[in-house]
Amino acid sequence: MVEPWLRGTLTEVDAVRRQVLHALELAGEDVEKWCAGLSDAEVNARPFEIASVAFHLRHIVRSLDRLLTYAEGNQLSDAQLASLRSELDGGASAAAVLTEFRKGLAAAMRRVRAISPGSYETPRGVGRKMLPTTVGGLMVHCADHTQRHVGQAVTTVKVVKGVQV
Protein backbone atom coordinates (compact mmCIF):
# COMPACT_ATOMS: atom_id res chain seq x y z
CA MET A 1 0.00 0.00 0.00
CA VAL A 2 1.21 3.49 -0.82
CA GLU A 3 1.83 5.68 2.23
CA PRO A 4 -0.27 8.84 2.60
CA TRP A 5 2.54 11.23 1.70
CA LEU A 6 2.87 9.57 -1.72
CA ARG A 7 -0.84 9.53 -2.61
CA GLY A 8 -1.03 13.08 -3.94
CA THR A 9 -3.72 14.05 -1.44
CA LEU A 10 -4.31 17.12 0.70
CA THR A 11 -3.05 19.42 -2.04
CA GLU A 12 -5.34 22.17 -0.76
CA VAL A 13 -3.03 22.75 2.23
CA ASP A 14 0.57 23.96 2.24
CA ALA A 15 3.45 21.47 2.32
CA VAL A 16 4.15 21.72 6.07
CA ARG A 17 0.60 21.07 7.21
CA ARG A 18 0.20 18.46 4.46
CA GLN A 19 3.15 16.44 5.73
CA VAL A 20 1.99 16.67 9.33
CA LEU A 21 -1.47 15.53 8.28
CA HIS A 22 0.01 12.70 6.23
CA ALA A 23 2.06 11.56 9.23
CA LEU A 24 -1.11 11.56 11.34
CA GLU A 25 -3.01 9.66 8.64
CA LEU A 26 -0.26 7.04 8.54
CA ALA A 27 -0.39 6.78 12.33
CA GLY A 28 -4.12 6.12 12.16
CA GLU A 29 -3.70 3.48 9.47
CA ASP A 30 -0.91 1.71 11.37
CA VAL A 31 -2.88 1.72 14.62
CA GLU A 32 -5.93 0.28 12.85
CA LYS A 33 -3.81 -2.42 11.22
CA TRP A 34 -1.94 -3.49 14.35
CA CYS A 35 -4.05 -2.48 17.36
CA ALA A 36 -7.70 -2.83 16.33
CA GLY A 37 -8.90 -6.20 17.57
CA LEU A 38 -6.57 -6.40 20.56
CA SER A 39 -8.11 -7.75 23.73
CA ASP A 40 -8.20 -5.73 26.93
CA ALA A 41 -5.38 -7.90 28.29
CA GLU A 42 -3.27 -7.38 25.16
CA VAL A 43 -3.72 -3.62 25.10
CA ASN A 44 -2.63 -3.42 28.76
CA ALA A 45 0.19 -6.00 28.61
CA ARG A 46 3.66 -4.81 29.60
CA PRO A 47 6.08 -7.53 28.47
CA PHE A 48 9.57 -6.99 29.86
CA GLU A 49 8.11 -3.96 31.72
CA ILE A 50 7.87 -1.90 28.51
CA ALA A 51 5.04 0.58 28.13
CA SER A 52 1.70 -0.90 27.10
CA VAL A 53 -0.09 -0.31 23.82
CA ALA A 54 -2.73 1.55 25.85
CA PHE A 55 -0.06 3.96 27.10
CA HIS A 56 1.26 4.66 23.62
CA LEU A 57 -2.18 5.26 22.10
CA ARG A 58 -3.25 7.53 24.95
CA HIS A 59 0.11 9.31 24.94
CA ILE A 60 -0.05 9.97 21.20
CA VAL A 61 -3.37 11.79 21.23
CA ARG A 62 -2.90 13.49 24.58
CA SER A 63 0.54 14.72 23.50
CA LEU A 64 -0.93 16.00 20.25
CA ASP A 65 -3.51 17.89 22.29
CA ARG A 66 -0.79 19.42 24.48
CA LEU A 67 1.56 20.27 21.59
CA LEU A 68 -1.23 21.88 19.59
CA THR A 69 -2.34 23.85 22.64
CA TYR A 70 1.15 25.36 22.79
CA ALA A 71 1.15 25.93 19.00
CA GLU A 72 -2.13 27.83 19.39
CA GLY A 73 -0.45 30.08 21.98
CA ASN A 74 -2.17 28.67 25.05
CA GLN A 75 -1.04 27.01 28.25
CA LEU A 76 -2.22 23.61 29.43
CA SER A 77 -5.41 23.31 31.42
CA ASP A 78 -5.77 21.40 34.68
CA ALA A 79 -7.69 18.71 32.76
CA GLN A 80 -4.80 18.29 30.30
CA LEU A 81 -2.33 18.00 33.17
CA ALA A 82 -4.53 15.41 34.90
CA SER A 83 -4.80 13.36 31.71
CA LEU A 84 -1.01 13.47 31.38
CA ARG A 85 -0.66 11.88 34.81
CA SER A 86 -3.05 9.04 33.91
CA GLU A 87 -1.44 7.93 30.63
CA LEU A 88 0.35 4.98 32.28
CA ASP A 89 -2.74 3.75 34.14
CA GLY A 90 -3.53 0.08 33.56
CA GLY A 91 -6.86 -1.66 33.25
CA ALA A 92 -8.11 0.20 30.20
CA SER A 93 -10.56 -1.39 27.84
CA ALA A 94 -9.23 -1.81 24.32
CA ALA A 95 -12.41 -0.27 22.93
CA ALA A 96 -12.09 2.84 25.11
CA VAL A 97 -8.43 3.33 24.22
CA LEU A 98 -9.10 2.98 20.49
CA THR A 99 -12.07 5.34 20.70
CA GLU A 100 -9.96 7.94 22.49
CA PHE A 101 -7.20 7.49 19.90
CA ARG A 102 -9.54 7.86 16.91
CA LYS A 103 -11.32 10.91 18.31
CA GLY A 104 -8.09 12.53 19.45
CA LEU A 105 -6.42 11.98 16.10
CA ALA A 106 -9.38 13.45 14.22
CA ALA A 107 -9.40 16.49 16.53
CA ALA A 108 -5.65 16.99 16.08
CA MET A 109 -6.03 16.88 12.30
CA ARG A 110 -8.74 19.56 12.44
CA ARG A 111 -6.50 21.73 14.62
CA VAL A 112 -3.49 21.28 12.29
CA ARG A 113 -5.63 22.40 9.35
CA ALA A 114 -6.59 25.55 11.29
CA ILE A 115 -3.00 26.69 11.83
CA SER A 116 -2.00 29.53 9.56
CA PRO A 117 1.05 28.92 7.37
CA GLY A 118 2.09 32.50 8.13
CA SER A 119 2.52 31.57 11.80
CA TYR A 120 5.24 28.93 11.45
CA GLU A 121 8.02 31.24 12.66
CA THR A 122 5.96 32.60 15.57
CA PRO A 123 7.79 31.95 18.85
CA ARG A 124 6.13 29.68 21.39
CA GLY A 125 7.09 28.50 24.86
CA VAL A 126 6.61 24.92 26.02
CA GLY A 127 5.96 23.81 29.57
CA ARG A 128 6.40 25.58 32.87
CA LYS A 129 9.90 26.65 31.84
CA MET A 130 8.57 28.08 28.57
CA LEU A 131 11.27 26.31 26.57
CA PRO A 132 11.66 28.09 23.23
CA THR A 133 10.31 26.79 19.95
CA THR A 134 8.04 27.98 17.15
CA VAL A 135 4.63 27.07 15.80
CA GLY A 136 6.38 25.26 12.94
CA GLY A 137 8.66 23.41 15.36
CA LEU A 138 5.67 22.23 17.34
CA MET A 139 3.93 21.05 14.17
CA VAL A 140 6.95 19.05 13.02
CA HIS A 141 7.24 17.56 16.51
CA CYS A 142 3.56 16.51 16.32
CA ALA A 143 4.48 14.39 13.30
CA ASP A 144 7.76 12.90 14.53
CA HIS A 145 6.59 12.24 18.09
CA THR A 146 3.44 10.54 16.84
CA GLN A 147 5.38 8.31 14.47
CA ARG A 148 7.86 7.37 17.20
CA HIS A 149 5.10 6.19 19.52
CA VAL A 150 3.19 4.38 16.78
CA GLY A 151 6.37 2.42 16.08
CA GLN A 152 6.68 1.56 19.75
CA ALA A 153 3.03 0.50 19.91
CA VAL A 154 3.44 -1.74 16.84
CA THR A 155 6.57 -3.31 18.32
CA THR A 156 4.73 -3.92 21.59
CA VAL A 157 1.85 -5.57 19.73
CA LYS A 158 4.32 -7.86 17.97
CA VAL A 159 5.91 -8.85 21.29
CA VAL A 160 2.54 -9.37 22.99
CA LYS A 161 1.23 -11.48 20.12
CA GLY A 162 4.53 -13.25 19.49
CA VAL A 163 4.56 -12.16 15.85
CA GLN A 164 7.44 -13.61 13.86
CA VAL A 165 9.08 -11.12 11.50
N, C-alpha and C positions, 0 to 999 in steps of 0.2 A: 504494500500500500504506500502511496506517495504521502509524505509528511505535509502538514498544512502549509508550511512556508514555501513549498514547491507547487502548490495547486493553483496559483494565480488568483487567489481570492483576496477579499478585503481591500481591493484597489481604491476604494473610496476614502481610505484613511492614509495618512502619511506613513513613510517607511518605518519610523520608530514605533508608533503605536501598532502598526500592522505586525511587526515582528514580535512585539509583546503579546498581542492577541493570538498570533500563531503559536507561540510557546504555550499559552494557556489552553488553546484548543488541543494541542498535542498532549498536554498533561491530562486533560479530560478523557481523551481517547485511550491513553495508556492506563489510566485508573479504571475505566470501564472494562478494558480487556483483561486486566490482571486482578482487580479487586472486587468487581461485581460478582456476586455469587459466593463470596467468602462467608463462612459461618461466623457466629458471634465469637466462638473460641479462636478461630483463625485470625480474625481481625484484631483480637486482643493479645495474641500470643507474643511472647518475648523470648525467642530462642537465643541462647547465649547472652541473655540480658540486653539484647539490642532493643531499640525502640520499636513499638508495635506499629502495625499498619494503621491502626486507629489514630495513634499519635501523629504519624506523618500526614494523614489526610486532614485531620483537624488543624495541624500546624500550617499546612499549605494555605488553607483558606483564611485562617485567622491572621496569619502573617500578611497575606495579601491585603486584608482589611486594614491592618496597622500601617503597612507601607503606603497604601493609597491615602490613608488619613493624613500622614505626613506630607505626601505629595500635594494634597489639596490645601495644605497650609494650616492644618489643625493639629491639636494635641490629642492624645488618647483619652478616652472616657474611662470612668471607673468600670463599666461593663466590659470594655476591651481588655483592661488589665486583669479583671477577674477571669475572663476566658483564657487569657494567656497562662494563668496559674493552673488551669484545669486541663491543659492539653495532654498531659501524661496520665491522666486518670484512666484506670482500667474499668472493665465491666461494661463497656459501651456495646450497644447493639450494632451489628453490621449495617442494618437498614438506616439507623439514625445517623451513623457516621457518613454513609454514602449520600444521604439526603443533605446533610450539612455541607458536604464537599460540593455537590452539584449546585446547590443554591448559592454558596459562597463564590464558586467559580463564575457563575453567571453574573452575579452582582459585581465582581471584580472586573469582568469584561465590559460591563456597562460603564463603570467608573473610568476605565482606561480610555474608552471611546470619548468620554467627556473632557479629557485633559486637552488643553489647547497646545498645539505644536509650538506656538510662540512662547510657551512657559518653560521649555526644557532647561534653559540656563538659569531659571529662577532659583536662588538659594533657598535651601530648606535645612532645618535642624531636626535631628533624630534623637529621640529619647530624652531622659532627664538632663543629660549633659549637652543636649542640642548639638550633637556631632554634625559637622558640616557635610552637606551633599547638595544636590540639585533635584529638581523635578525629574529631569531626564535620568539622573543617576538612580533615583528611586524606581523609575519605570523599568530600567534595565535590570535592576536587582529583583524586581517582581518576577521577571522571566527566568533569570538564572537560579534564584532561590527555589522557585517552584519546580524547575526541572531537576535540581539536585535532590529534593525530597521525593519527587515521583520516582526517581531512580532508586532511592533507598527503600521506598515502599515496595517496588517491584522486586527488588532483591530479597526483601523480607518475605514476601509472598512465596518466592521460589524456595526459600529455606523452610518455611512453614509447611509447604506442600511437598517438599522433597523433589522438586522439579529437576530433572537431569538436563543439563545444557550441553 
